[in-house]
Amino acid sequence: MEYKEFSGKTIDDALTAASVTLGVTSDQITYEVVEKGSNGLFGIGSKDAVIKAAIKVEEEVDQIKEDFVNNDVKVESPKAEADHKEEKSVDVDDVKALAKDFLDEVFQAMNLEVTIDMEFDADQNFLNIDLKGPEMGIIIGKRGQTLDSVQYLTNLAVNRKADSYIKVKIDTEDYRRRRKDTLENFANNIAHKVKRTGKSVSLEAMNPYERRIIHAALANNRFVDTHSEGEEPYRHVVVTLKK
């Protein structure tokens, strides 16, 4: 969760400033008081109140995720799920109902109005979900972290009782394609920098999906190589000059 600093004559004023900037009501904000502020003497030496604030959404998603996992849900990889489950016909209506009921509950907890559109690919056992609404930025979260969490949880919800593994992909406002384009452009810019300076560059920590985008974008580059270092959730891509 990314905290930002806000100031005002009082803590309430600072909280109001945070609400306006973050685009949510004050009850959807978590904050820490950095400076209580003071009026000084006859206005001389007065100090504004300062807080660090962030939207609660990611905390709520993390809590839902923790509750879900603690509820005896066995988490396995898609391959592991597919390996040990018998291939049976999928009741598409049941799958969609499970996904919609779960997402409705999540968005109600977030106090968000969201329209849910679904398409199911029976050949691939793939459920594609597109979300629409006035506050999709909150669902996307920082670098898509909230969207990824919602997708992860929906996969769990749908596959708890499924006879064969169903892959769920959730997107909104074409975010995933836009993010992929951004990462590919970023990777090429970094490759140019490494080629020009001859120095390796360590990128910020990314999830496995985003690391794969970086690796794939530079796989055929004649001048640089890529590899990953570190442990999750701090694993990151390093771009080096080819020897």
Backbone hydrogen bonds, N-H to C=O, Kabsch-Sander energy under -0.5 kcal/mol:
donor,donor_aa,acceptor,acceptor_aa,energy
3,Y,1,M,-0.6
4,K,53,A,-2.4
6,F,51,I,-2.6
8,G,49,A,-1.9
14,A,10,T,-2.2
15,L,11,I,-2.6
16,T,12,D,-2.2
17,A,13,D,-2.2
18,A,14,A,-2.0
19,S,15,L,-2.3
20,V,16,T,-2.3
21,T,17,A,-2.3
22,L,18,A,-2.9
23,G,19,S,-1.3
24,V,19,S,-1.2
28,Q,25,T,-2.0
29,I,26,S,-1.5
30,T,54,A,-2.7
32,E,52,K,-2.5
34,V,32,E,-0.6
34,V,50,V,-2.5
35,E,50,V,-2.3
38,S,47,K,-1.9
41,L,44,I,-2.0
42,F,40,G,-0.6
44,I,41,L,-2.2
46,S,43,G,-0.9
47,K,38,S,-2.4
49,A,8,G,-3.0
50,V,35,E,-2.6
51,I,6,F,-2.8
52,K,32,E,-2.6
53,A,4,K,-3.0
53,A,51,I,-0.5
54,A,30,T,-2.2
56,K,28,Q,-2.9
58,E,55,I,-0.5
59,E,56,K,-0.6
60,E,56,K,-2.2
61,V,57,V,-2.4
62,D,58,E,-2.5
63,Q,59,E,-2.2
64,I,60,E,-2.5
65,K,61,V,-2.7
66,E,62,D,-2.5
67,D,63,Q,-2.9
68,F,64,I,-2.5
69,V,65,K,-2.5
70,N,66,E,-2.4
71,N,67,D,-0.6
71,N,68,F,-0.8
73,V,69,V,-0.9
74,K,72,D,-0.6
75,V,73,V,-0.6
76,E,74,K,-0.6
81,E,77,S,-2.7
82,A,78,P,-2.5
83,D,79,K,-2.3
84,H,80,A,-1.6
85,K,81,E,-0.9
88,K,86,E,-0.8
92,V,90,V,-1.2
95,V,91,D,-2.3
96,K,92,V,-2.7
97,A,93,D,-2.2
98,L,94,D,-2.6
99,A,95,V,-2.2
100,K,96,K,-2.8
101,D,97,A,-2.8
102,F,98,L,-2.1
103,L,99,A,-2.6
104,D,100,K,-2.9
105,E,101,D,-1.6
106,V,102,F,-2.2
107,F,103,L,-2.9
108,Q,104,D,-1.9
109,A,105,E,-1.9
110,M,106,V,-1.5
111,N,107,F,-0.5
111,N,108,Q,-0.8
112,L,107,F,-2.7
114,V,112,L,-0.7
115,T,132,K,-3.5
117,D,115,T,-0.6
117,D,130,D,-2.6
119,E,128,N,-2.2
121,D,126,F,-3.1
122,A,120,F,-0.8
125,N,121,D,-0.9
126,F,121,D,-1.9
127,L,167,K,-3.2
128,N,119,E,-3.0
128,N,126,F,-0.6
129,I,127,L,-0.6
129,I,169,K,-3.1
130,D,117,D,-2.8
131,L,171,D,-2.4
132,K,115,T,-2.1
136,M,133,G,-0.6
138,I,135,E,-0.9
139,I,135,E,-0.9
140,I,136,M,-2.4
141,G,137,G,-2.3
144,G,141,G,-1.5
145,Q,142,K,-2.1
146,T,140,I,-0.8
147,L,140,I,-1.5
148,D,144,G,-2.4
149,S,145,Q,-2.0
150,V,146,T,-2.5
151,Q,147,L,-2.3
152,Y,148,D,-2.6
153,L,149,S,-2.5
154,T,150,V,-2.2
155,N,151,Q,-2.2
156,L,152,Y,-1.8
157,A,153,L,-2.6
158,V,154,T,-2.6
159,N,155,N,-2.0
160,R,156,L,-0.9
167,K,125,N,-2.4
167,K,165,Y,-0.5
169,K,127,L,-2.6
171,D,129,I,-2.4
173,E,131,L,-0.6
175,Y,172,T,-1.9
178,R,174,D,-2.0
179,R,175,Y,-3.1
180,K,176,R,-2.2
181,D,177,R,-2.4
182,T,178,R,-2.2
183,L,179,R,-2.5
184,E,180,K,-2.4
185,N,181,D,-2.2
186,F,182,T,-2.4
187,A,183,L,-2.8
188,N,184,E,-2.1
189,N,185,N,-2.0
190,I,186,F,-2.4
191,A,187,A,-2.5
192,H,188,N,-2.0
193,K,189,N,-1.9
194,V,190,I,-2.7
195,K,191,A,-2.5
196,R,192,H,-2.3
197,T,193,K,-2.7
198,G,194,V,-2.7
201,V,239,V,-2.4
203,L,201,V,-0.6
203,L,237,V,-3.0
206,M,235,R,-1.8
211,R,207,N,-2.2
212,R,208,P,-2.2
213,I,209,Y,-1.4
214,I,210,E,-1.8
215,H,211,R,-2.7
216,A,212,R,-2.8
217,A,213,I,-2.4
218,L,214,I,-1.5
219,A,216,A,-0.8
221,N,218,L,-1.5
225,D,240,T,-2.8
227,H,238,V,-1.7
229,E,236,H,-2.7
234,Y,231,E,-2.4
236,H,229,E,-2.6
237,V,204,E,-0.5
238,V,227,H,-3.4
239,V,201,V,-2.9
240,T,225,D,-2.6
240,T,238,V,-0.5
242,K,223,F,-2.9
